[in-house]
């Protein structure tokens, strides 16, 4: 199980690029992303001279991936983005991971 917890008030392009880079590295071993998803993640992570370059497009792609991207871990569990309604935190993982994260954050 794995999860990423992000406080959306502190979520910026640096966080987005870091998470997308890690998902791409993970996919190199697990080969679960579609070509289209890989292209979108690569676009998000590409280096630019201006830190805010393509900001709106990156956020649009992130919202699309948040709503559509699912992966499976080595045990076959479905990993996806979730929002904790109580804290408004964004998670990527499985339902069990979210429940454990909520217990650990108390």
C-alpha positions in Angstrom: 0.0 0.0 0.0 1.1 3.5 -0.6 -0.4 6.9 -0.4 0.5 10.6 -0.9 -1.2 13.2 1.3 -1.2 16.7 0.0 -2.6 19.7 1.8 -4.2 21.5 -1.1 -3.5 24.9 0.4 0.2 24.2 0.1 0.0 22.4 -3.2 2.0 24.0 -6.0 3.8 23.2 -9.3 6.8 21.8 -7.5 4.6 19.3 -5.7 2.8 18.4 -8.9 6.0 17.8 -10.8 7.5 15.7 -7.9 4.4 13.5 -7.7 4.2 13.1 -11.5 7.9 12.2 -11.7 7.5 9.5 -9.1 4.5 8.1 -10.9 6.6 7.9 -14.1 9.5 6.2 -12.3 7.0 3.7 -10.7 5.5 3.0 -14.1 8.9 2.1 -15.6 8.8 -1.1 -13.5 5.0 -1.7 -13.5 4.0 -0.7 -17.1 0.4 0.3 -16.3 0.0 3.8 -17.7 -1.4 4.4 -21.2 0.7 6.2 -23.8 -1.6 9.2 -23.4 -1.2 9.3 -19.6 2.6 9.0 -20.0 2.6 11.9 -22.4 0.6 14.1 -20.0 2.8 13.3 -17.1 5.9 14.0 -19.2 4.5 17.3 -20.3 3.9 18.2 -16.6 7.4 17.3 -15.6 9.3 18.8 -18.5 11.8 21.5 -17.4 11.0 25.1 -18.3 12.9 28.3 -17.9 9.9 30.0 -16.2 8.6 28.3 -13.1 5.0 29.4 -14.0 5.2 28.5 -17.7 2.2 26.4 -18.8 0.8 26.6 -15.2 -2.9 26.6 -16.4 -2.3 23.7 -18.8 -0.5 21.7 -16.1 -3.3 22.2 -13.6 -5.9 21.2 -16.2 -3.9 18.0 -17.0 -3.6 17.3 -13.2 -7.3 17.6 -12.7 -7.9 15.2 -15.7 -5.4 12.7 -14.3 -6.8 13.0 -10.8 -10.2 12.0 -12.1 -9.2 9.2 -14.5 -5.8 7.7 -13.5 -5.9 4.4 -11.7 -2.9 2.0 -11.1 -2.6 -1.4 -9.5 0.0 -2.3 -6.9 1.8 -5.6 -6.7 -1.1 -7.1 -4.8 -3.7 -6.0 -7.3 -5.2 -3.2 -5.2 -6.5 -0.2 -7.2 -4.6 3.0 -6.5 -6.3 6.3 -7.4 -6.8 9.9 -6.2 -9.2 10.5 -3.4 -10.1 13.6 -1.4 -10.7 13.3 2.3 -14.0 15.2 2.9 -13.1 15.9 6.5 -9.7 17.5 5.9 -9.9 18.4 2.2 -6.5 16.6 1.8 -5.7 14.9 -1.6 -4.5 11.3 -1.4 -3.1 8.9 -4.0 -3.3 5.3 -2.9 -5.9 2.7 -2.1 -8.9 2.8 0.3 -7.0 0.9 3.0 -4.1 3.4 2.7 -6.5 6.3 3.1 -8.1 4.8 6.2 -4.6 4.1 7.7 -3.4 7.6 6.9 -6.4 9.1 8.6 -5.7 7.0 11.8 -2.0 8.1 11.7 -2.8 11.8 11.3 -5.0 11.9 14.4 
